[in-house]
Amino acid sequence: MKVPLLDLKAQYAALRDEIQPVIETVCDSQYFILGPQVQGFEEEIAAYCDTRHAVGVSSGTDALIVSLMACDIGSGDEVITTPFTFFGTVGSIARVGAKPVFVDSCPTCFNIDPAKIEAAITEHTKAIMPVDLFGQMADMRRIMEIARKHDLIVIEDSAQSIGAAHHGKKTGQYAHLTTFSFFPSKNLGGFGDGGMVVTDDAELAQKCRVLRMHGETKRYHHSFIGGNFRLDALQAAILRVKLRHLDGWSAKRRENAAYYDEKFVDTPVVTPTVYDYNKSIYNQYTIMIPKGRRDQVQAHLTELGVGCAVYYPIPLHLQECFAYLNHKPGDFPSSEVAAGEVLSLPIYPELTDAQKNAVVAAVTKACG
Ligand SMILES: Cc1ncc(COP(=O)(O)O)c(C=O)c1O
């Protein structure tokens, strides 16, 4: 049986009757940029995250760039982050002219290792950008303690983890600014690109709003150099429908993860570690295949028609475009091990029992 890594058509089939009318409403209004749909969605996201403010932007990457710009982070500043993440995290730091400073990931949970952060702080450090990878929050409690002690800003890249929780509090409630992506493959995915910044800080929220409109504070009066970082009304309208289903979908993903966890006991598969004080939304179910066998297992699964992917095969400190940072293999061993061993399996909510069984059978066989 073939099982795709993600089946967005199955999700759309179930939602078609809810989504089509809102698309029509936006088309009838011919109001496409920002406007009431975006404002309504922002209010709903702020309520969902229990934050005071939410600012809709054009993508998860732009949410990071806008957040960095709102904090005046740029040339001469250092931002601490993890090398085991999607490119956009580190790309956005470099994009505003700041220097990405890497701290290795935790060997088991893939998120930045808080025990190693303080050693990376210098007089130039302005912010920490932890990433909530694969659906599980970074250790935000410890990270905020470190940030308070050293007077640093925290911008949490929660592109993959909307609705996840840490010590009972959702993503958005710890950092100064938290960012989300609505890329179609996210748990809350649009019909195109989209993103959001959430914060409790009214001044930062207002600055993000201004920055997404070319820094315009009054019509044709530009107090800052911003950009076009606006969210489309169509995306907002569709995402408002999907937001109503988000918690149900994430619960289903957790059920699927629990099923896999149990089936992979006594196999060579290293199942994902989710700490008991964390609630993951499992944007990815990422296993590790040790002993240099990951690529072989991936090839075997692909042959059997079971979708799988490597997020991410090259840690950011070894990317060509960051050669100027002068890192070499061995600098961040946990991230390098993860890059060589991780494999993400189908975990989407619409998976049937037969599909899950097919995944387990194929993985077990491929590892055999
Ligand atoms: C960890 C992380 N950061 C940032 C982004 C960027 O989001 P977007 O693709 O919406 O720009 C992503 C998206 O894949 C991500 O996974």
The ligand as an SDF file (V2000), in Angstrom:
LIG
                    3D

 16 16  0  0  0  0  0  0  0  0999 V2000
   11.5640   26.1200   11.7110 C   0  0  0  0  0  0  0  0  0  0  0  0
   11.0800   26.9740   10.5780 C   0  0  0  0  0  0  0  0  0  0  0  0
   11.3880   28.2740   10.5680 N   0  0  0  0  0  0  0  0  0  0  0  0
   10.9540   29.0900    9.5860 C   0  0  0  0  0  0  0  0  0  0  0  0
   10.1950   28.6140    8.5470 C   0  0  0  0  0  0  0  0  0  0  0  0
    9.8060   29.5320    7.4600 C   0  0  0  0  0  0  0  0  0  0  0  0
    8.4370   29.5780    7.1920 O   0  0  0  0  0  0  0  0  0  0  0  0
    7.8930   29.9390    5.7330 P   0  0  0  0  0  0  0  0  0  0  0  0
    8.1550   28.7830    4.8430 O   0  0  0  0  0  0  0  0  0  0  0  0
    6.4360   30.1940    5.9610 O   0  0  0  0  0  0  0  0  0  0  0  0
    8.6140   31.1700    5.3050 O   0  0  0  0  0  0  0  0  0  0  0  0
    9.8450   27.2730    8.5030 C   0  0  0  0  0  0  0  0  0  0  0  0
    9.0370   26.7270    7.4040 C   0  0  0  0  0  0  0  0  0  0  0  0
    9.2150   25.6570    6.9130 O   0  0  0  0  0  0  0  0  0  0  0  0
   10.3080   26.4120    9.5460 C   0  0  0  0  0  0  0  0  0  0  0  0
   10.0190   25.1150    9.5450 O   0  0  0  0  0  0  0  0  0  0  0  0
  1  2  1  0
  2  3  1  0
  2 15  2  0
  3  4  2  0
  4  5  1  0
  5  6  1  0
  5 12  2  0
  6  7  1  0
  7  8  1  0
  8  9  2  0
  8 10  1  0
  8 11  1  0
 12 13  1  0
 12 15  1  0
 13 14  2  0
 15 16  1  0
M  END
$$$$
